[in-house]
Amino acid sequence: MKPFVTITLALLASSAPAASDPPKLDMTGFFTGRSHAENVIKIAFHGPHKLIVDSVGGRNKEGEFVLVDTVREEGKPVRTRTWVMRSAGAGHFTGFLSDAAGPVDVVTAGDTATISYTMKDGNLKIVQQIKLQSDGKTLSNHVVAKKFGLTFAHVDGTIRKVD
């Protein structure tokens, strides 16, 4: 290759805009204040129905992150559930959920978080993946509930930061 062409290509490459980094999910930042989720839940042998969750989050006096959800599942009474989480290292949280039979584990990587726990009701193994969207104010939400290794239900929707 001729030196002029090589230099020109190098200059063009260096002046090209850098690909922007994907947004990074800050779990406690996103869920501090109010959020609103609109989902569809599909349970085996049942038709899909709406699952709406309004949440308020913040730190308690012990420094733990607390998120209180008001859950409206079509065909069921409104219920409240509470998450209490604390940092367990970079990109890792642990704690409890009032609906869970044991500990909750949250692992974040870049724009995504994976939340795992077992539900009290039905002993279902839950794996939830949330992914920050490019607007920085919306998460895609995907939940799979399994029992005996078989998918019993799944939830798909969005979570939006209200304030």
N, C-alpha and C positions, 0 to 999 in steps of 0.2 A: 504494500500500500504506500502511496506517495505521502511524504511528510505533511504537505498542505492538507490533504484529505484527513489524515490522522488527527491533526491539530483541530480542524474544523469539527470533526465528529466528537472529539473530547470536549470542546467548548459547548457544543449543542447539548451533550449529555449533562454537563455540569450546570447548564442554565435551565434544564427541564425542571418543572415543579416536582418536588418530592411527593411521593404518595403519602397522604395523611395517615397518621396512626389511627387505628380504630379507637372509639371511645373506651375508656376503662370504667368498669362498674365499681362504684363505691357503695357497698350495700347499706351501711348505716346512713350515709349522706342521702341516698335515694329515698330511703324509708323514713327519714326524719320528717316530721310533719304529716300531712295527709296524702294518701294515695287511694286510687280507685281501680278496681279490676273488673273487667267484663270477660267472662269465660263461658264456654259451653262444656258441660260434663257429659260424657257418654259412658254409661254403665252397661256391662254385659246384659243382654236380654231385655234392655229398656231403651226407650227412645232418648235422644239427646235433650237436655234441658239447660236453662240458664243457671249460672253460678256467679253472683255478684259479691264482691268483697270490698268494703270500705275500711281503711286502716288509718291508725294514728300511731306514730312512733316517736321515740325519744329516749334519752338516758334517765335511769332512776338514780337515787342518791348513792347507790353502790357502784355506779359507773357502768352497769349492764345496759344493753340496748333492749328496750321493751317495745313490742309492737302489739297493739290490740286490734283484732279484726272483728268486724261485724259481718257475718256471713249470711247471705240470702240465697238459699238454694231453692229453686222452683219446686213446689210441692212439699216443702218442709218448713218448720217454724224457724224464725230468725234465731241465730245463735251467736255467741261471742267466744272467741278463742284468743289466747295470749301466748306470745313468743317471748322468751327471755334469753338473750344471747350475749356471749362475751368472747373477746378475741382469744384465739388459741395459737397465735402466730400469724405471720404474713399470709394473707389470703385465706385464713381459716378461722371459722367461728364454731363454737359449740354451745349447747344450752338445752332448753326444753321448750316444748309446746304443750299447751293444756290438752290437746287432742292426741298426743303421742304417748306410747307405752314406755318409752325410754328416751335416751338422749337424741338430740337433733344435731346433725353434722352439716356444716356449710363450707364449701370450698369454692373460692373465686379464682378465676384465671382470665385476665384481660377483661373482655366485655361480658363474660358469662359466669353464672354461679350455679352450682349443683347442690341441692338440698336433699338430704336423705334422713328418713326416720321410719318408724313403724307405728301405725295408728292403733289406739286403744280399741276402737270399734272395728271388729273384724280381723284384727292382726294383719292388716294390709301393709306391705312394704311399699313405701312411697319414694319415688325419685322425681324431683322437680328440677327442671332446668329453666332458668330465666336468662334472657340475653338483652343487654342494653342496645337500643336502636340508635340510629345516627342522630336523632333529634336530642338525645341525652335526657329525655323526659318520659320515655316509654320503654317498657320491657315486654318482650314476647314471653309468654308463659306456656310451658308444656309440662304436664304432670302425668306420670304413669303409676298406677296402683296395681300391685301384683300380689297374688296369693298362690302358694304352691308352685311358684314359677310361671304361672299363667296370668296374663293381663286381665284384670277384673274391670278396670275403668281407666279412662284418660280424660284429661282436661286440657283444653287449648284456648288461649285468649291473650289479652294484653293487660298490662298494669301501667297506669299513668300516674305520674307525680302530680298532685293537685297544687301543693305549695311547698 
